[in-house]
Amino acid sequence: MAPIADISFTAPASTHATADIRLLIFGLPPDCSPQDVRGLLHHCGIRLGDAAEHWAVDLAAGAGELEETIATVHHLPDRLIAARLADGLRSRRFHGRALQGWVPLMDWS
């Protein structure tokens, strides 16, 4: 099956961007690591190359009985790529859990 987009990325020359486009991932297990999240991103139908290795990943325990972890992926190159990754995550399961990917409407800067 062909990838959603045939785009190859390289690491950014600088981590200073005008806007910090972020991707939120819900439904991760409590023992999830930043490396697990980066691995998931490589299975979303976009050729990322080594770009995902340069994106910061923060993990936070979710509230409630679900015992889920919420990941925030920082410094995505643009909103279209973030949206495609979110779409790819919504069709995936990780350790038996359905994932949800969201891109906030407003830039976080």
N, C-alpha and C positions, 0 to 999 in steps of 0.2 A: 504494500500500500504506500502510495506517495505521501510525503509529508504535507502538512497544511500549507506551509510556506517554504520555499527553497531559498532560505536566507542564511548566510553564515555570518557569525559575529566574531569580533575580536575584542580583546579586553580594551576598555576605554583608556585613553591616554591620561585622563585625569578623573578623579572621583568627584570633582566639584562640578555640579550641574546646576542649571538654573532652576530646575524643579526636580524633586525626588518622587518619581513615579513608583508606587508600591503595589504589590500584589499581596492580598490577604488569603490565607489558606486555612480553612476550618475542617475539623474532622480527623485530625492527626492523633495517633495514640500518644499516651503520656510519655513514653520512652523514646519518642522521635528525636532525632538529632538534626542539626543544620545540614550535615552531609546527606542524610536521608531526603531532606527537602530538595536539595540540589539534584539528587538522583532522580526524583520524581519529575522535575522540570524537563529533564532530557527525554521523557517519554510522552510529551504533549504534542507531538507532531511538528515541531519546529527544530531545525538544526541549529543548535546553540553553540557548537564548538566548545571553547573553554570559557565563554563569557559568563556562564552561571557560576563558575568558581570565584568570580570577582564580586558577585552580588552579596551584600550582607544579609544574613538571615537571623531574625530575632524570634525566639520561641517564648510563648506565655501560656500558662495553664488556664484553660477555660473554666468558667464558673458553671455550677450545676452538677447534676448527677451523671452526665455523659463521660466525665473524665477524659476530655479531649484537650489537645494542645492546639493553639492557634499560632501560625507562622506568619511573619511579615517579611517579605522579600523586598529589599531596598535597591535603588539605583538602576531600575530597568531602563533600557534605552529610549523607549517611547510607549505611548498608551496602546497602540495597535498590538505590539508584541505582548504587552501585559494582558490585554484582552484575549488574545489567542492562547496564551498559557492558561488563563483562567478557564476558558472553554475546554481545553484539553484536560485540565484537572477534574472538571465536573463529570467527565466520563470515566474516571478512574476510581479504583478502590485501593486502599493501602492497609494491609493487615486486616482485611475484612470490613473496613470502614469506608463508607462513601465519602468522597472529598467534595468540598465546595471551594471554588476560587472566585475572588471578588477584586475588582479594581476600583478604589475610591474615585468618585467623580472629580473631586478637587485635588489639585497637587498639594503635597505636603512639603513645604519648603522651610 
